[in-house]
């Protein structure tokens, strides 16, 4: 294709040109209701998929496979120059799957109690935020357009998944059960939203607070649906729940890919 032909394809409308620049500038989606629905679905699917793979392949092969897929998804996410729905959400799914495996290794394999891992992950997340803010003077997700900011963003995502996993397992282990935990976190996720709506909590703080809570909320719901009745669940099975939530994620991501409802264009 000639250079002249490429230049001829450039939008002649300045407003459209600026919109395209904004689209390519940010590497993460706009925060809409679809964002939160898919986020909760990915956390739950990651929980049950991790357990399903561990039972199917064994813990060590499952962790190895999950680790490879996790690294590959992040490499692909960092390689693209703009937000691409299926690439971004694949990375989020793999963070959820591998994060669950890592948390299980920490608790089951190394014997670290949830009462210790939860505050440790809180400190880790606070450290990521402190370094991010010291470097960029913002924690907003609306300007993830440099490699350094994207690195901080994904470090924060990893830390929130770790913290959310530990917090969810902690509440489930102290007698609330999976359904009780799901109800607790469903109420908890409304708090930052209401506080932001009332003007008492800034948008950045409200976003990250809700983001942390999505992990135990989704995981508790998925465990409640999948696990046996004697463990407090509905007994639908790890495989069927993983498959059904995956189909829901694929449907929503496909819709966003076609509609571009999660891309700021103006």
GIVENQUI-V173168 format. One record per residue. PHI is phi as a letter, one per 20 degrees, with the letter a starting at -180 (999 if undefined). Layout:
{{PHI} {PHI}}
//
This chain:
{{999} {f} {f} {f} {f} {f} {f} {f} {e} {f} {f} {e} {e} {g} {f} {f} {f} {f} {f} {f} {f} {f} {g} {f} {f} {e} {e} {c} {f} {f} {e} {c} {f} {f} {g} {f} {f} {f} {f} {f} {f} {f} {f} {f} {f} {f} {f} {f} {f} {f} {f} {f} {f} {f} {f} {f} {d} {o} {g} {f} {f} {f} {f} {f} {f} {f} {f} {f} {f} {f} {f} {f} {f} {f} {g} {f} {f} {f} {f} {f} {e} {b} {f} {c} {g} {f} {f} {f} {f} {f} {f} {f} {g} {f} {f} {f} {f} {f} {f} {f} {f} {f} {f} {f} {f} {f} {e} {f} {f} {d} {m} {f} {f} {f} {f} {e} {f} {f} {f} {f} {f} {f} {f} {f} {f} {f} {f} {f} {f} {f} {f} {f} {f} {f} {e} {d} {m} {a} {d} {f} {e} {e} {c} {e} {c} {c} {f} {f} {f} {f} {f} {f} {g} {f} {f} {f} {g} {g} {f} {f} {f} {f} {f} {f} {f} {f} {f} {f} {f} {f} {f} {f} {e} {d} {o} {f} {m} {f} {f} {f} {f} {f} {f} {g} {f} {f} {f} {f} {f} {f} {f} {f} {f} {f} {f} {f} {f} {e} {n} {e} {b} {f} {f} {f} {f} {f} {f} {f} {f} {f} {f} {f} {f} {g} {f} {f} {f} {f} {f} {f} {f} {f} {f} {f} {f} {e} {f} {f} {g} {f} {d} {n} {d} {e} {m} {f} {o} {f} {f} {f} {f} {g} {f} {f} {f} {f} {f} {f} {f} {f} {f} {f} {f} {f} {f} {f} {f} {e} {e} {l} {f} {d} {c} {f} {c} {b}}
//
